[in-house]
């Protein structure tokens, strides 16, 4: 097992750390909010009395986007975030590390089986709030979610951008950010991914979003792109 040589804050991304190992490799990581606990079998690193969790670029689309040079990591300590398609909470757990106990993640998930795993995670990480619901019907959980600083979306829906925009209209503050993982093959398997990305991005623009960056996620995820945008009411 490789030993940790150094851990340094990422020179570009807030709340993200770069772990250098003695075999010469480097890993992205976040500071573990709950020391001693793994979420998805990730490696834990201890350095100078602090524990960090490896942020696996093949397991988290946001980590893949950062590895591929996303222009900014907008999530900050204390932020409130609406996470659409939270699944079992792999990426959400790293966002949980970044926002800390003063922040909140409202995790919306439609599938009861994976939501059960997320509920277990939320028992340990107290800044996670599970919501079993359909992201296409945000009015049904309107009473559970406050105005948020950001939306993170990873949903396998044909109209991803429209679903996100409907949620933004209800919950996202003016100037709030969006991180949207577009799954081209989930939207339309008959079209080339680049066509799908353009169509979804155009929908976002028409619904009040300013597109800041688009990063393709290969080799970590095939036919995926991460869109980073800001919302103007």
DRENLUMVO-776604 format. One record per residue (C-alpha): residue number from 1; x, z, y. Coordinates in steps of 0.1 Angstrom, whole numbers, plus 5000, padded with zeros to 4 digits. Example, Ala and Ser with C-alpha at 12.3 -4.5 7.8 and 13.67 -1.06 7.14 Angstrom:
! DRENLUMVO-776604
R_i_px_pz_py
R_1_5123_5078_4955
R_2_5137_5071_4989
! end
This chain:
! DRENLUMVO-776604
R_i_px_pz_py
R_1_5000_5000_5000
R_2_5014_4990_5034
R_3_5022_5017_5058
R_4_5011_5018_5095
R_5_5039_5011_5119
R_6_5019_5012_5152
R_7_4984_5012_5166
R_8_4979_4999_5201
R_9_4948_4992_5222
R_10_4941_4955_5222
R_11_4954_4939_5254
R_12_4922_4919_5259
R_13_4893_4936_5241
R_14_4878_4970_5251
R_15_4875_4996_5223
R_16_4895_4974_5199
R_17_4929_4983_5184
R_18_4957_4963_5168
R_19_4972_4980_5137
R_20_5007_4968_5128
R_21_5017_4973_5091
R_22_5052_4975_5077
R_23_5047_4942_5058
R_24_5045_4925_5092
R_25_5007_4919_5091
R_26_4983_4930_5119
R_27_4947_4941_5116
R_28_4919_4946_5141
R_29_4904_4981_5141
R_30_4881_5005_5159
R_31_4886_5043_5163
R_32_4865_5060_5135
R_33_4836_5079_5151
R_34_4831_5098_5118
R_35_4866_5104_5104
R_36_4869_5102_5067
R_37_4838_5080_5062
R_38_4840_5044_5052
R_39_4810_5021_5057
R_40_4817_4990_5036
R_41_4849_4998_5018
R_42_4871_4991_5048
R_43_4906_5004_5049
R_44_4912_5036_5070
R_45_4944_5040_5090
R_46_4958_5073_5103
R_47_4983_5072_5132
R_48_4994_5100_5154
R_49_4965_5122_5143
R_50_4938_5096_5149
R_51_4918_5076_5123
R_52_4910_5040_5127
R_53_4888_5016_5106
R_54_4899_4981_5098
R_55_4875_4956_5113
R_56_4874_4930_5086
R_57_4871_4895_5102
R_58_4856_4881_5070
R_59_4828_4907_5069
R_60_4819_4909_5106
R_61_4811_4878_5127
R_62_4820_4897_5159
R_63_4854_4905_5145
R_64_4858_4868_5136
R_65_4848_4858_5172
R_66_4874_4882_5186
R_67_4901_4869_5162
R_68_4892_4834_5174
R_69_4897_4843_5211
R_70_4862_4852_5225
R_71_4867_4854_5263
R_72_4856_4890_5265
R_73_4843_4920_5245
R_74_4815_4933_5268
R_75_4805_4964_5248
R_76_4814_4996_5265
R_77_4812_5033_5258
R_78_4777_5047_5264
R_79_4760_5013_5262
R_80_4725_5009_5248
R_81_4723_4979_5225
R_82_4694_4961_5207
R_83_4708_4947_5174
R_84_4685_4921_5159
R_85_4692_4915_5122
R_86_4713_4947_5117
R_87_4713_4944_5079
R_88_4733_4972_5062
R_89_4752_4979_5094
R_90_4787_4965_5089
R_91_4792_4952_5124
R_92_4769_4978_5139
R_93_4792_5005_5126
R_94_4821_4991_5146
R_95_4799_4988_5177
R_96_4789_5024_5170
R_97_4826_5034_5171
R_98_4830_5016_5205
R_99_4798_5030_5223
R_100_4804_5066_5210
R_101_4778_5093_5208
R_102_4765_5087_5243
R_103_4755_5052_5234
R_104_4726_5039_5212
R_105_4721_5010_5188
R_106_4685_5001_5181
R_107_4689_4983_5148
R_108_4660_4959_5139
R_109_4658_4947_5103
R_110_4630_4929_5084
R_111_4642_4935_5048
R_112_4633_4969_5035
R_113_4660_4969_5008
R_114_4689_4965_5033
R_115_4671_4987_5058
R_116_4673_5016_5033
R_117_4711_5013_5034
R_118_4711_5013_5072
R_119_4689_5044_5073
R_120_4715_5062_5051
R_121_4743_5051_5075
R_122_4722_5063_5105
R_123_4720_5097_5089
R_124_4758_5099_5093
R_125_4762_5080_5126
R_126_4738_5096_5150
R_127_4739_5068_5176
R_128_4721_5044_5152
R_129_4683_5041_5154
R_130_4667_5021_5125
R_131_4636_5000_5132
R_132_4620_4982_5103
R_133_4603_4952_5120
R_134_4602_4915_5125
R_135_4624_4904_5155
R_136_4599_4876_5162
R_137_4574_4902_5172
R_138_4592_4925_5197
R_139_4559_4938_5212
R_140_4554_4957_5179
R_141_4585_4979_5186
R_142_4583_4979_5224
R_143_4574_5016_5223
R_144_4607_5024_5204
R_145_4633_5006_5225
R_146_4644_5014_5261
R_147_4660_4989_5285
R_148_4694_4980_5270
R_149_4727_4968_5283
R_150_4732_4942_5256
R_151_4716_4924_5227
R_152_4735_4915_5195
R_153_4717_4891_5173
R_154_4725_4878_5138
R_155_4691_4866_5124
R_156_4684_4838_5099
R_157_4655_4823_5119
R_158_4648_4787_5127
R_159_4643_4795_5164
R_160_4671_4820_5169
R_161_4675_4815_5207
R_162_4637_4817_5213
R_163_4635_4850_5193
R_164_4664_4864_5213
R_165_4650_4854_5246
R_166_4616_4870_5238
R_167_4634_4902_5231
R_168_4655_4899_5263
R_169_4623_4895_5284
R_170_4612_4929_5272
R_171_4644_4949_5268
R_172_4675_4934_5284
R_173_4685_4945_5319
R_174_4693_4921_5346
R_175_4730_4911_5341
R_176_4729_4924_5305
R_177_4749_4905_5279
R_178_4741_4887_5247
R_179_4762_4882_5216
R_180_4744_4857_5194
R_181_4758_4846_5160
R_182_4742_4811_5155
R_183_4738_4802_5119
R_184_4735_4764_5121
R_185_4723_4760_5085
R_186_4696_4786_5088
R_187_4681_4767_5117
R_188_4681_4731_5104
R_189_4701_4720_5073
R_190_4694_4683_5082
R_191_4714_4684_5115
R_192_4751_4687_5122
R_193_4761_4722_5133
R_194_4772_4709_5167
R_195_4737_4695_5174
R_196_4721_4728_5164
R_197_4745_4748_5187
R_198_4737_4725_5216
R_199_4699_4728_5211
R_200_4700_4766_5208
R_201_4723_4770_5238
R_202_4700_4748_5259
R_203_4671_4771_5250
R_204_4691_4801_5262
R_205_4699_4784_5295
R_206_4662_4776_5300
R_207_4653_4812_5294
R_208_4676_4827_5320
R_209_4709_4830_5302
R_210_4743_4820_5317
R_211_4766_4808_5289
R_212_4800_4823_5293
R_213_4817_4813_5260
R_214_4810_4798_5226
R_215_4835_4804_5198
R_216_4833_4788_5163
R_217_4839_4812_5135
R_218_4858_4792_5110
R_219_4876_4801_5088
R_220_4858_4834_5087
R_221_4822_4820_5086
R_222_4814_4784_5079
R_223_4789_4766_5102
R_224_4786_4796_5125
R_225_4793_4801_5162
R_226_4793_4831_5185
R_227_4776_4827_5218
R_228_4784_4851_5247
R_229_4760_4850_5276
R_230_4746_4870_5305
R_231_4709_4874_5314
R_232_4695_4869_5348
R_233_4659_4879_5354
! end
